[in-house]
Amino acid sequence: MDQLITGEFQANGEAYEPKTLVDGAYRQLRRDIIEGRHAPGAKLRVEHLKDEYEVGAGTLREALALLVSDSLVVAQGQRGFRVAPISLADLEDITRTRVMLESEALRQSIENGDEAWEGNLVSAFHLLTRAEEKLAGDLDGSVNEWEDRNRVFHETLIGACNSRWIRHFLAILYRQSERYRRISVLNRPVPQDVHEEHEQIFKAAIARDVDEACRLLSGHIWRAFHTVSAVPEFAQESASRKVANGR
């Protein structure tokens, strides 16, 4: 079974070590964009960033090209690169697509998962629970660990899915979702019922209740969308969308 490595930790809980300079620059840039250090729409100047990331211009351009394929960076021809913009409409599209793919991936994973998958899921849920306990008392110091443990939990849930393409596209969608979720976390704490949602999904998956697990997962992902849509950055767009929809 292929592992998806999309953050600071692998599915087995071990820290991921970049294999090349390009990989290292790509991952650090990606993390900085997701965490908002490079704001949406900001110009990414190679001549400045190469010193900040301590790599050559060629290496940095290769890393930026990889980020273009992740839709986190936009190439502007001869004008260079910019951080991809964000919008509530974009997040809704991401959310709808993620629900569709992740529900199918979870269905396949529950049907195909063996005892090793169950063991990995138990471990991932335990580590996520510990991270959520830390987050309740130290938001600023624990949010990065929670994000990584949350990612590993979701990846482990679908770890027995046979389709590498579904898992590949979900890795991209998850990173896109995290950009928006970070904005929400900066404005308000992670809701306490998120742990309950994770626990319910975990129990349904372990019980091999495919329909219930997929129903819970879908609701969990959509609730994250509604939480983000309530933050000040999206207040005007959210209000305009409600007027347009007659609500």
C-alpha positions in Angstrom: 0.0 0.0 0.0 1.4 3.4 -1.0 1.7 6.0 1.7 0.8 9.6 1.1 3.3 12.0 2.7 1.8 15.5 2.7 3.0 17.0 6.0 5.6 16.9 8.7 4.7 13.4 9.8 4.2 10.1 7.9 1.3 7.8 8.5 3.4 5.8 10.9 4.0 8.9 13.0 7.6 9.4 12.1 9.0 12.7 10.9 9.4 13.1 7.2 12.9 14.0 5.9 13.1 15.7 2.4 15.2 13.7 -0.1 16.5 16.5 -2.3 17.0 20.3 -2.1 14.0 20.8 -4.4 11.8 18.6 -2.2 13.0 20.5 0.9 12.3 23.9 -0.7 8.9 22.7 -2.0 7.8 21.4 1.3 8.9 24.5 3.2 7.3 26.8 0.7 4.1 24.7 0.7 4.0 24.8 4.5 4.5 28.6 4.6 1.7 29.2 2.0 -0.7 26.9 3.9 0.1 28.6 7.2 -0.4 32.1 5.7 3.2 33.4 5.9 2.8 34.1 2.2 -0.6 35.7 1.8 -3.1 34.8 -0.9 -2.3 36.7 -4.0 1.2 37.7 -2.8 4.0 38.0 -5.3 6.7 35.3 -4.9 9.9 36.9 -6.0 12.6 34.3 -6.8 15.5 36.7 -6.2 14.2 37.3 -2.6 13.0 33.9 -1.7 16.2 32.1 -2.7 18.1 33.8 0.1 15.3 33.2 2.6 15.1 29.4 1.8 18.9 29.2 1.2 18.7 27.5 -2.2 19.6 28.5 -5.8 17.2 30.2 -8.1 16.9 27.1 -10.3 16.0 25.0 -7.3 13.4 27.5 -6.1 11.8 27.7 -9.6 11.5 23.9 -9.6 9.8 24.0 -6.2 7.4 26.7 -7.4 6.5 24.7 -10.5 5.5 21.8 -8.2 3.4 24.2 -6.2 1.7 25.3 -9.4 0.7 21.6 -10.0 -0.8 21.6 -6.4 -2.8 24.8 -7.3 -1.2 26.6 -4.4 0.8 28.9 -6.7 -0.2 30.6 -9.9 2.4 31.0 -12.8 2.1 34.4 -14.6 4.2 33.7 -17.6 7.1 36.1 -17.7 5.8 37.9 -14.7 6.8 35.2 -12.3 4.7 33.5 -9.6 1.9 34.5 -7.1 0.3 32.7 -4.2 -3.1 31.3 -5.4 -6.0 33.5 -4.3 -8.8 32.2 -2.0 -12.5 32.6 -1.9 -15.6 31.0 -0.3 -16.8 29.8 -3.7 -13.4 28.1 -4.2 -13.7 26.4 -0.8 -17.2 25.2 -1.5 -15.9 23.6 -4.7 -13.0 22.0 -2.8 -15.4 20.8 -0.1 -17.9 19.3 -2.6 -15.2 17.5 -4.5 -13.5 16.3 -1.4 -16.7 14.8 0.0 -17.3 13.0 -3.2 -13.8 11.5 -3.4 -13.1 10.9 0.2 -16.4 9.2 0.8 -15.7 6.7 -2.0 -12.1 6.3 -0.8 -13.4 5.5 2.8 -15.9 3.0 1.3 -13.2 1.2 -0.5 -10.8 1.4 2.5 -13.3 -0.1 4.9 -14.2 -2.9 2.5 -10.5 -3.7 1.8 -8.8 -2.9 5.1 -7.1 -5.7 7.0 -5.9 -6.0 10.6 -2.8 -3.8 9.8 -5.1 -1.0 8.6 -7.2 -1.3 11.7 -4.1 -1.1 13.9 -2.8 2.0 12.0 -6.2 3.6 12.4 -6.3 2.9 16.1 -2.8 4.5 16.4 -3.7 7.5 14.3 -6.9 8.2 16.3 -5.0 7.9 19.6 -2.4 10.4 18.5 -5.1 12.8 17.2 -6.9 12.5 20.5 -3.7 13.5 22.3 -3.1 16.4 20.0 -6.7 17.6 20.5 -6.2 17.5 24.3 -3.1 19.7 23.9 -5.0 22.0 21.6 -7.7 22.7 24.2 -5.1 24.2 26.5 -2.5 25.7 24.1 -3.9 26.8 20.8 -0.8 28.7 19.6 1.7 26.0 20.5 -0.3 23.0 19.4 -2.1 23.9 16.2 0.7 22.6 13.9 0.8 19.2 15.7 -3.0 19.0 15.6 -3.1 19.8 11.8 -0.5 17.0 11.1 -2.3 14.5 13.3 -5.6 15.4 11.8 -4.1 14.9 8.3 -2.6 11.5 9.3 -6.0 10.4 10.7 -7.8 11.2 7.5 -5.1 9.6 5.3 -5.2 6.5 7.5 -9.0 6.2 7.2 -8.6 5.9 3.4 -5.3 4.1 3.5 -6.7 0.8 2.2 -8.4 2.5 -0.8 -7.1 0.7 -4.0 -7.2 3.8 -6.2 -3.9 5.7 -6.1 -5.5 8.5 -8.2 -8.2 9.1 -5.7 -5.6 9.3 -2.9 -3.4 11.6 -5.0 -6.2 14.1 -5.7 -7.4 13.9 -2.1 -3.9 14.9 -0.9 -4.1 18.0 -3.0 -7.6 18.8 -1.9 -6.7 18.3 1.8 -3.8 20.8 1.5 -6.2 23.3 -0.1 -8.7 22.8 2.7 -6.0 23.3 5.3 -5.3 26.8 3.9 -8.8 27.8 4.7 -9.0 25.9 8.0 -5.9 27.8 9.2 -7.7 31.1 8.7 -10.6 29.8 10.8 -8.3 28.5 13.6 -6.6 32.0 13.9 -10.0 33.6 14.4 -11.6 31.1 16.8 -10.6 27.8 18.6 -11.2 24.5 17.0 -14.8 23.5 18.1 -14.8 20.9 20.9 -17.3 18.7 19.0 -14.7 18.1 16.3 -13.2 15.4 18.6 -16.6 13.8 19.0 -17.0 13.8 15.2 -13.6 12.2 14.8 -14.5 9.6 17.4 -17.8 8.7 15.7 -16.1 8.3 12.3 -13.4 6.2 13.9 -15.9 3.9 15.6 -18.0 3.5 12.5 -14.9 2.6 10.4 -13.7 0.1 12.9 -17.2 -1.4 13.0 -17.1 -1.7 9.2 -20.3 0.3 9.0 -19.6 1.8 5.5 -22.8 3.9 5.1 -22.6 5.4 8.6 -18.9 6.1 8.3 -19.4 7.9 5.0 -22.4 9.8 6.3 -20.4 11.0 9.3 -17.4 11.9 7.2 -19.5 14.0 4.8 -21.1 15.9 7.6 -17.7 16.5 9.3 -16.2 18.0 6.1 -19.2 20.2 5.4 -19.3 21.5 9.0 -15.7 22.6 8.5 -16.8 24.6 5.4 -19.6 26.3 7.4 -17.1 27.1 10.2 -14.7 28.8 7.8 -17.5 30.7 6.1 -18.3 32.4 9.4 -14.9 34.1 9.9 -14.5 37.8 9.2 -12.4 37.4 6.0 -15.4 35.7 4.3 -18.3 37.6 6.0 -19.1 39.8 3.0 -18.9 37.1 0.4 -21.0 34.8 2.6 -23.7 37.5 3.0 -23.7 38.1 -0.7 -24.1 34.4 -1.5 -27.1 34.2 1.0 -28.8 37.1 -0.7 -28.2 35.6 -4.2 -29.6 32.3 -3.0 -32.7 34.0 -1.5 -31.8 33.2 2.1 
